[in-house]
Amino acid sequence: PIIALLTILSLFPFGARRSTAAENEQGAQLAAMCAACHRLDGRDQGIPSIIGLSPKKLSEAMEDFRSGKRSSQIMNVVARSLSIEEVAALAEYLATRKRGSEQP
C-alpha cells in the first residue's frame, strides 16, 4: 500500500508541469492574436507593449475592458471574447516574455 501511494503521489508534480505547459501553449496561441496590434517584441509603436506585464495588471486591464470601465472599441470586443481562464493563460504567458524576444 505504501509503494502504491508513493507511486500515485509521484504523478502529481508531473501533472502540474504538464498543465503549466498546456497553459503556456494556450497563452502563446492567444498572444499570436494580440500580435496583430501589439508588438510582442516590446517595442512600442503607438500601441502599448503588453509583454512583461504582471499577470495581475494584464488581467485587471482586460477586466476593465470587459466591463466597459476602459474604453477601446477593439479591446472591449477582444476582452469579452476571452474566458477568464484564457485571460489568465495569456497573462501568464506574456509575463514571461522579454523585450526583444521573438514573436510567437
N, C-alpha and C positions, 0 to 999 in steps of 0.2 A: 504493500500500500504506500509506503514512503517513497519508493522509487517511482511509482505511478504518479504520485503527487508532484514530485520534483520534475518529472518529465512534463507534466501539464503546465506547471509554473514556468518552466524554461521557455515555453512557447509565447508567453505574454510579451516580453521585450521584442521578440521578432515581429509579432503582430503590430505592435506600436510603431516600429520602424517602417513597416510596410504601409501602414495608414498614413504616416507622415510623407512617405514617398508619393503615395497616391494624391494626397492633398497638394504637394508641391507640383505634381504633373498637372492637376486641375488648375492650380494657380498660374502655371506657365501658359496653359491654353487660354485662360481668361485674359492674361496680360497681353497676349497677342492681339486680342480685340482692342485693348486700350492703346496699343501702339499705333492704331490708325490716327490718333490725335496726339497722344502724349509720347514724347521721345523717351524710350526706355534705356537710353544710354546716359541719362541725367543731364543732358544739355537742353536748357530751356530755350525754346524758340517761340516764345509768346504764349505758349500753353504750359502751365506749371509742370515740372517734373514730379512724378509720383513714386520714383524709386527711392528706397532708403527711408521712407516714412515709417514711423512706428505703426504696427498693426492697429493700435487703438486710434491713432489720429486718422488713418485712412478709413477705418470702419465708421468713425464718428462723422467724417465728411460725407461718406456715402449715405448714412442715415439722414443727415441734414438735406441732402439732395432728394432722397426718397420722400421725406416728409414735406418738402417744399420750403423748408427753413432757408436753404440756399437755393438760388435760382440760376438755372442754366438749362436751356431747352434740351440740349443733348444729354447732359449729365443727369437730369431728372428722369429721363427715359431709361438711361443705362442703369441707374441705381434701382429703379423699380423692376427692371428685368432680371436682376440677380437676387438669388435667395440669400438669406443671412449666412448660410454655410458657404456659398460661393464667394461672398464678400470676404469672409474670414480666410478662405484659402487664398484668394487674391492678395489680401493684405499681408498674410504671412510670406507669400512668395516675393512680393515687391519689397518687403522689409529686408530681405536677404540680398537684394541686388545692390550693386555698387556702381557709382558713376563711372562711365566709360566702358561698362561691360557690354557684351553683345546683346542684340535684340533676341527675344525668344523665337 
